Amino acid sequence: MEQFLLKVEGMSCGHCKAAVESALKEIGVETATVNLEAGTVDVAFDPQRLSIGQVKEAIEEAGYDVA
Amino acid sequence: MEQFLLKVEGMSCGHCKAAVESALKEIGVETATVNLEAGTVDVAFDPQRLSIGQVKEAIEEAGYDVA
Protein backbone atom coordinates (compact mmCIF):
# COMPACT_ATOMS: atom_id res chain seq x y z
CA MET A 1 0.00 0.00 0.00
CA GLU A 2 1.23 3.50 -0.80
CA GLN A 3 0.03 6.60 0.99
CA PHE A 4 0.06 10.21 -0.21
CA LEU A 5 -1.10 13.49 1.26
CA LEU A 6 -2.20 15.67 -1.66
CA LYS A 7 -2.86 19.40 -1.52
CA VAL A 8 -6.11 20.02 -3.40
CA GLU A 9 -7.63 23.40 -4.21
CA GLY A 10 -11.30 24.32 -4.34
CA MET A 11 -12.81 21.90 -1.85
CA SER A 12 -15.11 24.14 0.15
CA CYS A 13 -17.87 22.10 1.77
CA GLY A 14 -19.15 18.71 2.77
CA HIS A 15 -20.44 18.08 -0.76
CA CYS A 16 -16.94 18.64 -2.14
CA LYS A 17 -15.48 16.29 0.47
CA ALA A 18 -18.01 13.60 -0.49
CA ALA A 19 -17.45 14.15 -4.23
CA VAL A 20 -13.67 13.72 -3.98
CA GLU A 21 -13.79 10.74 -1.61
CA SER A 22 -16.40 9.06 -3.78
CA ALA A 23 -14.46 9.68 -7.02
CA LEU A 24 -11.38 8.09 -5.45
CA LYS A 25 -13.26 5.09 -4.12
CA GLU A 26 -14.73 4.55 -7.57
CA ILE A 27 -11.28 4.11 -9.09
CA GLY A 28 -10.40 1.62 -6.35
CA VAL A 29 -8.32 3.41 -3.72
CA GLU A 30 -8.13 1.73 -0.34
CA THR A 31 -8.88 4.86 1.71
CA ALA A 32 -9.46 8.51 0.88
CA THR A 33 -9.97 11.19 3.51
CA VAL A 34 -10.52 14.84 2.72
CA ASN A 35 -9.60 17.47 5.30
CA LEU A 36 -11.48 20.59 4.25
CA GLU A 37 -9.72 22.98 6.66
CA ALA A 38 -6.28 21.88 5.49
CA GLY A 39 -7.30 21.48 1.83
CA THR A 40 -5.79 18.03 1.68
CA VAL A 41 -6.67 14.51 0.61
CA ASP A 42 -5.03 11.62 2.41
CA VAL A 43 -5.14 8.68 0.06
CA ALA A 44 -3.86 5.10 0.25
CA PHE A 45 -3.85 2.65 -2.64
CA ASP A 46 -2.25 -0.48 -3.98
CA PRO A 47 0.52 0.61 -6.40
CA GLN A 48 0.02 -2.56 -8.40
CA ARG A 49 -3.52 -1.47 -9.23
CA LEU A 50 -3.26 2.32 -9.45
CA SER A 51 -0.71 5.06 -10.02
CA ILE A 52 -0.52 8.45 -8.33
CA GLY A 53 -1.24 9.91 -11.79
CA GLN A 54 -4.58 8.12 -11.92
CA VAL A 55 -5.41 9.34 -8.43
CA LYS A 56 -4.67 12.95 -9.38
CA GLU A 57 -6.65 12.57 -12.59
CA ALA A 58 -9.72 11.34 -10.69
CA ILE A 59 -9.57 14.36 -8.38
CA GLU A 60 -9.23 16.72 -11.32
CA GLU A 61 -12.10 15.06 -13.17
CA ALA A 62 -14.24 15.65 -10.08
CA GLY A 63 -13.53 19.35 -10.61
CA TYR A 64 -10.66 20.20 -8.25
CA ASP A 65 -7.05 21.23 -8.77
CA VAL A 66 -4.24 19.13 -7.35
CA ALA A 67 -1.43 21.48 -6.32
CA MET B 1 -46.61 34.96 -7.49
CA GLU B 2 -44.44 36.36 -4.70
CA GLN B 3 -40.74 36.95 -5.02
CA PHE B 4 -38.11 37.18 -2.28
CA LEU B 5 -34.37 37.70 -2.23
CA LEU B 6 -33.04 35.81 0.77
CA LYS B 7 -29.57 36.16 2.27
CA VAL B 8 -28.28 32.66 2.94
CA GLU B 9 -25.06 31.74 4.73
CA GLY B 10 -22.77 28.82 4.00
CA MET B 11 -23.33 28.25 0.28
CA SER B 12 -19.79 27.84 -0.98
CA CYS B 13 -19.78 25.93 -4.26
CA GLY B 14 -21.76 24.56 -7.16
CA HIS B 15 -22.90 21.58 -5.10
CA CYS B 16 -24.41 23.94 -2.50
CA LYS B 17 -26.14 25.93 -5.24
CA ALA B 18 -27.64 22.74 -6.68
CA ALA B 19 -28.66 21.46 -3.24
CA VAL B 20 -30.55 24.63 -2.32
CA GLU B 21 -32.22 25.04 -5.71
CA SER B 22 -33.24 21.40 -5.73
CA ALA B 23 -34.63 21.54 -2.17
CA LEU B 24 -36.75 24.53 -3.12
CA LYS B 25 -38.03 22.96 -6.31
CA GLU B 26 -39.01 19.87 -4.33
CA ILE B 27 -41.36 21.88 -2.14
CA GLY B 28 -42.91 23.45 -5.23
CA VAL B 29 -41.43 26.91 -5.73
CA GLU B 30 -41.79 28.38 -9.19
CA THR B 31 -38.17 29.50 -9.55
CA ALA B 32 -35.12 29.42 -7.30
CA THR B 33 -31.77 30.90 -8.25
CA VAL B 34 -28.72 30.89 -6.03
CA ASN B 35 -26.05 33.55 -6.46
CA LEU B 36 -22.96 32.14 -4.75
CA GLU B 37 -20.92 35.36 -4.87
CA ALA B 38 -23.72 37.39 -3.30
CA GLY B 39 -24.81 34.63 -0.92
CA THR B 40 -28.42 35.02 -1.97
CA VAL B 41 -31.35 32.95 -3.15
CA ASP B 42 -33.88 34.57 -5.45
CA VAL B 43 -37.10 32.64 -5.06
CA ALA B 44 -40.59 32.99 -6.52
CA PHE B 45 -43.62 30.99 -5.40
CA ASP B 46 -47.38 30.96 -5.32
CA PRO B 47 -48.45 32.32 -1.89
CA GLN B 48 -51.58 30.17 -2.02
CA ARG B 49 -49.40 27.05 -2.06
CA LEU B 50 -46.41 28.01 0.05
CA SER B 51 -45.36 30.45 2.75
CA ILE B 52 -42.03 32.21 3.14
CA GLY B 53 -41.66 30.23 6.36
CA GLN B 54 -41.77 26.96 4.43
CA VAL B 55 -39.23 28.29 1.95
CA LYS B 56 -36.83 29.25 4.75
CA GLU B 57 -37.37 25.90 6.44
CA ALA B 58 -36.46 24.01 3.23
CA ILE B 59 -33.23 25.99 2.94
CA GLU B 60 -32.36 25.31 6.56
CA GLU B 61 -33.15 21.63 6.22
CA ALA B 62 -30.73 21.54 3.28
CA GLY B 63 -28.09 22.68 5.78
CA TYR B 64 -27.81 26.46 5.31
CA ASP B 65 -28.65 29.43 7.49
CA VAL B 66 -31.15 32.01 6.30
CA ALA B 67 -30.04 35.40 7.61
N, CA and C atoms of all chains as a GROMACS GRO file, in nm:
protein
  402
    1MET      N    1   0.084  -0.121   0.000
    1MET     CA    2   0.000   0.000   0.000
    1MET      C    3   0.088   0.126   0.000
    2GLU      N    4   0.053   0.221  -0.083
    2GLU     CA    5   0.123   0.350  -0.080
    2GLU      C    6   0.028   0.457  -0.027
    3GLN      N    7   0.087   0.555   0.042
    3GLN     CA    8   0.003   0.660   0.099
    3GLN      C    9   0.057   0.797   0.060
    4PHE      N   10  -0.033   0.886   0.020
    4PHE     CA   11   0.006   1.021  -0.021
    4PHE      C   12  -0.085   1.122   0.047
    5LEU      N   13  -0.029   1.238   0.078
    5LEU     CA   14  -0.110   1.349   0.126
    5LEU      C   15  -0.104   1.456   0.016
    6LEU      N   16  -0.215   1.474  -0.053
    6LEU     CA   17  -0.220   1.567  -0.166
    6LEU      C   18  -0.283   1.699  -0.124
    7LYS      N   19  -0.228   1.807  -0.173
    7LYS     CA   20  -0.286   1.940  -0.152
    7LYS      C   21  -0.384   1.961  -0.268
    8VAL      N   22  -0.508   1.988  -0.236
    8VAL     CA   23  -0.611   2.002  -0.340
    8VAL      C   24  -0.684   2.134  -0.320
    9GLU      N   25  -0.698   2.209  -0.429
    9GLU     CA   26  -0.763   2.340  -0.421
    9GLU      C   27  -0.911   2.334  -0.460
   10GLY      N   28  -0.990   2.414  -0.393
   10GLY     CA   29  -1.130   2.432  -0.434
   10GLY      C   30  -1.231   2.350  -0.358
   11MET      N   31  -1.186   2.268  -0.263
   11MET     CA   32  -1.281   2.190  -0.185
   11MET      C   33  -1.334   2.278  -0.072
   12SER      N   34  -1.461   2.313  -0.079
   12SER     CA   35  -1.511   2.414   0.015
   12SER      C   36  -1.616   2.366   0.113
   13CYS      N   37  -1.676   2.251   0.090
   13CYS     CA   38  -1.787   2.210   0.177
   13CYS      C   39  -1.800   2.059   0.182
   14GLY      N   40  -1.894   2.014   0.260
   14GLY     CA   41  -1.916   1.871   0.277
   14GLY      C   42  -1.948   1.798   0.147
   15HIS      N   43  -2.016   1.869   0.054
   15HIS     CA   44  -2.044   1.808  -0.076
   15HIS      C   45  -1.915   1.782  -0.153
   16CYS      N   46  -1.823   1.878  -0.144
   16CYS     CA   47  -1.694   1.864  -0.214
   16CYS      C   48  -1.616   1.747  -0.155
   17LYS      N   49  -1.616   1.739  -0.023
   17LYS     CA   50  -1.548   1.629   0.047
   17LYS      C   51  -1.604   1.495  -0.002
   18ALA      N   52  -1.737   1.485  -0.005
   18ALA     CA   53  -1.801   1.360  -0.049
   18ALA      C   54  -1.771   1.331  -0.195
   19ALA      N   55  -1.768   1.435  -0.279
   19ALA     CA   56  -1.745   1.415  -0.423
   19ALA      C   57  -1.605   1.360  -0.447
   20VAL      N   58  -1.505   1.415  -0.378
   20VAL     CA   59  -1.367   1.372  -0.398
   20VAL      C   60  -1.347   1.231  -0.342
   21GLU      N   61  -1.397   1.208  -0.222
   21GLU     CA   62  -1.379   1.074  -0.161
   21GLU      C   63  -1.448   0.968  -0.246
   22SER      N   64  -1.566   1.002  -0.297
   22SER     CA   65  -1.640   0.906  -0.378
   22SER      C   66  -1.572   0.881  -0.513
   23ALA      N   67  -1.517   0.985  -0.574
   23ALA     CA   68  -1.446   0.968  -0.702
   23ALA      C   69  -1.325   0.877  -0.683
   24LEU      N   70  -1.257   0.892  -0.569
   24LEU     CA   71  -1.138   0.809  -0.545
   24LEU      C   72  -1.175   0.665  -0.514
   25LYS      N   73  -1.284   0.647  -0.440
   25LYS     CA   74  -1.326   0.509  -0.412
   25LYS      C   75  -1.370   0.438  -0.539
   26GLU      N   76  -1.430   0.514  -0.629
   26GLU     CA   77  -1.473   0.455  -0.757
   26GLU      C   78  -1.356   0.399  -0.839
   27ILE      N   79  -1.241   0.464  -0.833
   27ILE     CA   80  -1.128   0.411  -0.909
   27ILE      C   81  -1.052   0.303  -0.831
   28GLY      N   82  -1.095   0.277  -0.706
   28GLY     CA   83  -1.040   0.162  -0.635
   28GLY      C   84  -0.933   0.191  -0.532
   29VAL      N   85  -0.928   0.316  -0.480
   29VAL     CA   86  -0.832   0.340  -0.372
   29VAL      C   87  -0.876   0.265  -0.248
   30GLU      N   88  -0.781   0.244  -0.158
   30GLU     CA   89  -0.814   0.173  -0.034
   30GLU      C   90  -0.884   0.268   0.063
   31THR      N   91  -0.823   0.385   0.087
   31THR     CA   92  -0.888   0.486   0.171
   31THR      C   93  -0.863   0.624   0.111
   32ALA      N   94  -0.958   0.713   0.133
   32ALA     CA   95  -0.946   0.851   0.088
   32ALA      C   96  -1.016   0.937   0.192
   33THR      N   97  -0.940   1.032   0.248
   33THR     CA   98  -0.997   1.119   0.351
   33THR      C   99  -0.964   1.264   0.321
   34VAL      N  100  -1.069   1.342   0.298
   34VAL     CA  101  -1.052   1.484   0.272
   34VAL      C  102  -1.053   1.560   0.404
   35ASN      N  103  -0.958   1.653   0.419
   35ASN     CA  104  -0.960   1.747   0.530
   35ASN      C  105  -0.986   1.885   0.470
   36LEU      N  106  -1.109   1.933   0.490
   36LEU     CA  107  -1.148   2.059   0.425
   36LEU      C  108  -1.067   2.178   0.476
   37GLU      N  109  -1.044   2.184   0.608
   37GLU     CA  110  -0.972   2.298   0.666
   37GLU      C  111  -0.830   2.306   0.609
   38ALA      N  112  -0.766   2.190   0.597
   38ALA     CA  113  -0.628   2.188   0.549
   38ALA      C  114  -0.621   2.189   0.396
   39GLY      N  115  -0.732   2.158   0.329
   39GLY     CA  116  -0.730   2.148   0.183
   39GLY      C  117  -0.646   2.032   0.135
   40THR      N  118  -0.660   1.919   0.204
   40THR     CA  119  -0.579   1.803   0.168
   40THR      C  120  -0.665   1.678   0.149
   41VAL      N  121  -0.607   1.584   0.074
   41VAL     CA  122  -0.667   1.451   0.061
   41VAL      C  123  -0.560   1.350   0.099
   42ASP      N  124  -0.592   1.268   0.197
   42ASP     CA  125  -0.503   1.162   0.242
   42ASP      C  126  -0.552   1.035   0.172
   43VAL      N  127  -0.468   0.979   0.088
   43VAL     CA  128  -0.514   0.868   0.006
   43VAL      C  129  -0.416   0.750   0.014
   44ALA      N  130  -0.469   0.631   0.023
   44ALA     CA  131  -0.386   0.510   0.025
   44ALA      C  132  -0.438   0.416  -0.083
   45PHE      N  133  -0.344   0.356  -0.158
   45PHE     CA  134  -0.385   0.265  -0.264
   45PHE      C  135  -0.276   0.163  -0.292
   46ASP      N  136  -0.316   0.059  -0.359
   46ASP     CA  137  -0.225  -0.048  -0.398
   46ASP      C  138  -0.153  -0.006  -0.527
   47PRO      N  139  -0.020   0.013  -0.523
   47PRO     CA  140   0.052   0.061  -0.641
   47PRO      C  141   0.053  -0.039  -0.756
   48GLN      N  142   0.012  -0.161  -0.729
   48GLN     CA  143   0.002  -0.256  -0.840
   48GLN      C  144  -0.128  -0.240  -0.917
   49ARG      N  145  -0.223  -0.168  -0.857
   49ARG     CA  146  -0.352  -0.147  -0.923
   49ARG      C  147  -0.368  -0.006  -0.976
   50LEU      N  148  -0.306   0.092  -0.909
   50LEU     CA  149  -0.326   0.232  -0.945
   50LEU      C  150  -0.194   0.307  -0.939
   51SER      N  151  -0.188   0.418  -1.012
   51SER     CA  152  -0.071   0.507  -1.002
   51SER      C  153  -0.116   0.638  -0.941
   52ILE      N  154  -0.019   0.714  -0.889
   52ILE     CA  155  -0.052   0.845  -0.833
   52ILE      C  156  -0.110   0.935  -0.943
   53GLY      N  157  -0.068   0.913  -1.067
   53GLY     CA  158  -0.124   0.990  -1.180
   53GLY      C  159  -0.273   0.967  -1.195
   54GLN      N  160  -0.315   0.843  -1.181
   54GLN     CA  161  -0.458   0.812  -1.192
   54GLN      C  162  -0.539   0.873  -1.077
   55VAL      N  163  -0.475   0.874  -0.960
   55VAL     CA  164  -0.541   0.934  -0.843
   55VAL      C  165  -0.562   1.083  -0.866
   56LYS      N  166  -0.456   1.150  -0.912
   56LYS     CA  167  -0.467   1.295  -0.938
   56LYS      C  168  -0.570   1.324  -1.047
   57GLU      N  169  -0.570   1.239  -1.148
   57GLU     CA  170  -0.665   1.257  -1.259
   57GLU      C  171  -0.810   1.246  -1.209
   58ALA      N  172  -0.836   1.151  -1.122
   58ALA     CA  173  -0.972   1.134  -1.070
   58ALA      C  174  -1.017   1.257  -0.991
   59ILE      N  175  -0.924   1.316  -0.915
   59ILE     CA  176  -0.957   1.436  -0.838
   59ILE      C  177  -0.985   1.552  -0.933
   60GLU      N  178  -0.904   1.561  -1.038
   60GLU     CA  179  -0.923   1.672  -1.132
   60GLU      C  180  -1.052   1.654  -1.212
   61GLU      N  181  -1.084   1.530  -1.246
   61GLU     CA  182  -1.210   1.506  -1.317
   61GLU      C  183  -1.332   1.539  -1.229
   62ALA      N  184  -1.315   1.528  -1.099
   62ALA     CA  185  -1.424   1.565  -1.008
   62ALA      C  186  -1.437   1.717  -0.997
   63GLY      N  187  -1.340   1.790  -1.055
   63GLY     CA  188  -1.353   1.935  -1.061
   63GLY      C  189  -1.261   2.015  -0.970
   64TYR      N  190  -1.156   1.952  -0.919
   64TYR     CA  191  -1.066   2.020  -0.825
   64TYR      C  192  -0.923   2.016  -0.876
   65ASP      N  193  -0.844   2.114  -0.832
   65ASP     CA  194  -0.705   2.123  -0.877
   65ASP      C  195  -0.610   2.062  -0.775
   66VAL      N  196  -0.528   1.969  -0.822
   66VAL     CA  197  -0.424   1.913  -0.735
   66VAL      C  198  -0.301   2.003  -0.745
   67ALA      N  199  -0.255   2.052  -0.630
   67ALA     CA  200  -0.143   2.148  -0.632
   67ALA      C  201  -0.011   2.074  -0.650
   68MET      N  202  -4.797   3.541  -0.778
   68MET     CA  203  -4.661   3.496  -0.749
   68MET      C  204  -4.591   3.597  -0.657
   69GLU      N  205  -4.524   3.548  -0.557
   69GLU     CA  206  -4.444   3.635  -0.470
   69GLU      C  207  -4.296   3.607  -0.491
   70GLN      N  208  -4.217   3.712  -0.479
   70GLN     CA  209  -4.074   3.695  -0.502
   70GLN      C  210  -3.994   3.750  -0.384
   71PHE      N  211  -3.895   3.676  -0.340
   71PHE     CA  212  -3.811   3.718  -0.228
   71PHE      C  213  -3.665   3.698  -0.264
   72LEU      N  214  -3.582   3.788  -0.212
   72LEU     CA  215  -3.437   3.770  -0.223
   72LEU      C  216  -3.386   3.743  -0.082
   73LEU      N  217  -3.347   3.619  -0.057
   73LEU     CA  218  -3.304   3.581   0.077
   73LEU      C  219  -3.152   3.578   0.087
   74LYS      N  220  -3.101   3.625   0.198
   74LYS     CA  221  -2.957   3.616   0.227
   74LYS      C  222  -2.935   3.482   0.297
   75VAL      N  223  -2.849   3.400   0.240
   75VAL     CA  224  -2.828   3.266   0.294
   75VAL      C  225  -2.679   3.244   0.319
   76GLU      N  226  -2.647   3.194   0.437
   76GLU     CA  227  -2.506   3.174   0.473
   76GLU      C  228  -2.461   3.031   0.450
   77GLY      N  229  -2.337   3.015   0.407
   77GLY     CA  230  -2.277   2.882   0.400
   77GLY      C  231  -2.277   2.817   0.263
   78MET      N  232  -2.334   2.885   0.163
   78MET     CA  233  -2.333   2.825   0.028
   78MET      C  234  -2.199   2.859  -0.036
   79SER      N  235  -2.116   2.756  -0.056
   79SER     CA  236  -1.980   2.784  -0.098
   79SER      C  237  -1.943   2.736  -0.238
   80CYS      N  238  -2.022   2.649  -0.297
   80CYS     CA  239  -1.978   2.593  -0.426
   80CYS      C  240  -2.099   2.550  -0.509
   81GLY      N  241  -2.070   2.498  -0.625
   81GLY     CA  242  -2.176   2.456  -0.716
   81GLY      C  243  -2.266   2.348  -0.659
   82HIS      N  244  -2.207   2.261  -0.572
   82HIS     CA  245  -2.290   2.158  -0.510
   82HIS      C  246  -2.393   2.222  -0.416
   83CYS      N  247  -2.350   2.325  -0.344
   83CYS     CA  248  -2.441   2.394  -0.250
   83CYS      C  249  -2.553   2.462  -0.328
   84LYS      N  250  -2.515   2.527  -0.437
   84LYS     CA  251  -2.614   2.593  -0.524
   84LYS      C  252  -2.718   2.491  -0.569
   85ALA      N  253  -2.671   2.378  -0.618
   85ALA     CA  254  -2.764   2.274  -0.668
   85ALA      C  255  -2.850   2.219  -0.554
   86ALA      N  256  -2.791   2.202  -0.436
   86ALA     CA  257  -2.866   2.145  -0.324
   86ALA      C  258  -2.980   2.238  -0.281
   87VAL      N  259  -2.952   2.368  -0.275
   87VAL     CA  260  -3.055   2.463  -0.232
   87VAL      C  261  -3.163   2.476  -0.339
   88GLU      N  262  -3.122   2.489  -0.464
   88GLU     CA  263  -3.222   2.504  -0.571
   88GLU      C  264  -3.310   2.380  -0.579
   89SER      N  265  -3.248   2.265  -0.564
   89SER     CA  266  -3.324   2.140  -0.573
   89SER      C  267  -3.419   2.124  -0.454
   90ALA      N  268  -3.375   2.162  -0.335
   90ALA     CA  269  -3.463   2.154  -0.217
   90ALA      C  270  -3.585   2.244  -0.235
   91LEU      N  271  -3.564   2.360  -0.294
   91LEU     CA  272  -3.676   2.454  -0.312
   91LEU      C  273  -3.770   2.405  -0.422
   92LYS      N  274  -3.715   2.347  -0.525
   92LYS     CA  275  -3.803   2.296  -0.631
   92LYS      C  276  -3.886   2.178  -0.579
   93GLU      N  277  -3.825   2.100  -0.490
   93GLU     CA  278  -3.901   1.986  -0.433
   93GLU      C  279  -4.024   2.030  -0.355
   94ILE      N  280  -4.017   2.145  -0.289
   94ILE     CA  281  -4.136   2.188  -0.214
   94ILE      C  282  -4.233   2.266  -0.303
   95GLY      N  283  -4.195   2.288  -0.429
   95GLY     CA  284  -4.291   2.345  -0.523
   95GLY      C  285  -4.279   2.493  -0.554
   96VAL      N  286  -4.160   2.551  -0.532
   96VAL     CA  287  -4.143   2.691  -0.573
   96VAL      C  288  -4.145   2.699  -0.725
   97GLU      N  289  -4.176   2.819  -0.774
   97GLU     CA  290  -4.179   2.838  -0.920
   97GLU      C  291  -4.036   2.850  -0.974
   98THR      N  292  -3.958   2.937  -0.916
   98THR     CA  293  -3.817   2.950  -0.955
   98THR      C  294  -3.732   2.971  -0.830
   99ALA      N  295  -3.608   2.924  -0.839
   99ALA     CA  296  -3.512   2.942  -0.730
   99ALA      C  297  -3.376   2.956  -0.795
  100THR      N  298  -3.309   3.066  -0.766
  100THR     CA  299  -3.177   3.090  -0.826
  100THR      C  300  -3.079   3.135  -0.718
  101VAL      N  301  -2.976   3.055  -0.700
  101VAL     CA  302  -2.872   3.089  -0.603
  101VAL      C  303  -2.764   3.171  -0.671
  102ASN      N  304  -2.722   3.278  -0.604
  102ASN     CA  305  -2.605   3.355  -0.646
  102ASN      C  306  -2.498   3.332  -0.539
  103LEU      N  307  -2.398   3.252  -0.574
  103LEU     CA  308  -2.296   3.214  -0.475
  103LEU      C  309  -2.214   3.334  -0.429
  104GLU      N  310  -2.177   3.421  -0.522
  104GLU     CA  311  -2.092   3.536  -0.488
  104GLU      C  312  -2.165   3.627  -0.389
  105ALA      N  313  -2.294   3.649  -0.415
  105ALA     CA  314  -2.372   3.739  -0.330
  105ALA      C  315  -2.422   3.669  -0.204
  106GLY      N  316  -2.424   3.536  -0.205
  106GLY     CA  317  -2.480   3.462  -0.092
  106GLY      C  318  -2.631   3.480  -0.082
  107THR      N  319  -2.697   3.479  -0.197
  107THR     CA  320  -2.842   3.502  -0.197
  107THR      C  321  -2.916   3.392  -0.273
  108VAL      N  322  -3.045   3.381  -0.240
  108VAL     CA  323  -3.135   3.295  -0.316
  108VAL      C  324  -3.253   3.380  -0.359
  109ASP      N  325  -3.275   3.384  -0.488
  109ASP     CA  326  -3.388   3.457  -0.545
  109ASP      C  327  -3.497   3.354  -0.569
  110VAL      N  328  -3.609   3.368  -0.500
  110VAL     CA  329  -3.710   3.264  -0.506
  110VAL      C  330  -3.849   3.323  -0.534
  111ALA      N  331  -3.922   3.256  -0.621
  111ALA     CA  332  -4.059   3.299  -0.652
  111ALA      C  333  -4.152   3.181  -0.630
  112PHE      N  334  -4.267   3.208  -0.566
  112PHE     CA  335  -4.362   3.099  -0.540
  112PHE      C  336  -4.504   3.154  -0.531
  113ASP      N  337  -4.596   3.064  -0.542
  113ASP     CA  338  -4.738   3.096  -0.532
  113ASP      C  339  -4.776   3.103  -0.384
  114PRO      N  340  -4.816   3.218  -0.332
  114PRO     CA  341  -4.845   3.232  -0.189
  114PRO      C  342  -4.968   3.152  -0.146
  115GLN      N  343  -5.044   3.102  -0.240
  115GLN     CA  344  -5.158   3.017  -0.202
  115GLN      C  345  -5.112   2.873  -0.178
  116ARG      N  346  -4.991   2.842  -0.224
  116ARG     CA  347  -4.940   2.705  -0.206
  116ARG      C  348  -4.832   2.696  -0.100
  117LEU      N  349  -4.756   2.804  -0.086
  117LEU     CA  350  -4.641   2.801   0.005
  117LEU      C  351  -4.632   2.931   0.084
  118SER      N  352  -4.564   2.924   0.198
  118SER     CA  353  -4.536   3.045   0.275
  118SER      C  354  -4.384   3.068   0.274
  119ILE      N  355  -4.346   3.191   0.306
  119ILE     CA  356  -4.203   3.221   0.314
  119ILE      C  357  -4.138   3.138   0.426
  120GLY      N  358  -4.217   3.107   0.528
  120GLY     CA  359  -4.166   3.023   0.636
  120GLY      C  360  -4.128   2.884   0.586
  121GLN      N  361  -4.209   2.828   0.499
  121GLN     CA  362  -4.177   2.696   0.443
  121GLN      C  363  -4.053   2.702   0.354
  122VAL      N  364  -4.041   2.812   0.282
  122VAL     CA  365  -3.923   2.829   0.195
  122VAL      C  366  -3.796   2.834   0.281
  123LYS      N  367  -3.800   2.914   0.386
  123LYS     CA  368  -3.683   2.925   0.475
  123LYS      C  369  -3.652   2.790   0.540
  124GLU      N  370  -3.756   2.720   0.579
  124GLU     CA  371  -3.737   2.590   0.644
  124GLU      C  372  -3.669   2.491   0.548
  125ALA      N  373  -3.707   2.493   0.422
  125ALA     CA  374  -3.646   2.401   0.323
  125ALA      C  375  -3.497   2.432   0.307
  126ILE      N  376  -3.463   2.561   0.307
  126ILE     CA  377  -3.323   2.599   0.294
  126ILE      C  378  -3.244   2.553   0.417
  127GLU      N  379  -3.305   2.571   0.534
  127GLU     CA  380  -3.236   2.531   0.656
  127GLU      C  381  -3.222   2.380   0.666
  128GLU      N  382  -3.324   2.309   0.620
  128GLU     CA  383  -3.315   2.163   0.621
  128GLU      C  384  -3.207   2.113   0.525
  129ALA      N  385  -3.180   2.190   0.420
  129ALA     CA  386  -3.073   2.154   0.328
  129ALA      C  387  -2.936   2.181   0.390
  130GLY      N  388  -2.934   2.250   0.505
  130GLY     CA  389  -2.809   2.268   0.578
  130GLY      C  390  -2.750   2.408   0.576
  131TYR      N  391  -2.832   2.508   0.541
  131TYR     CA  392  -2.781   2.646   0.531
  131TYR      C  393  -2.860   2.738   0.621
  132ASP      N  394  -2.798   2.847   0.661
  132ASP     CA  395  -2.865   2.943   0.749
  132ASP      C  396  -2.923   3.060   0.671
  133VAL      N  397  -3.052   3.084   0.691
  133VAL     CA  398  -3.115   3.201   0.630
  133VAL      C  399  -3.095   3.318   0.726
  134ALA      N  400  -3.036   3.426   0.674
  134ALA     CA  401  -3.004   3.540   0.761
  134ALA      C  402  -3.129   3.624   0.784
   0.00000   0.00000   0.00000
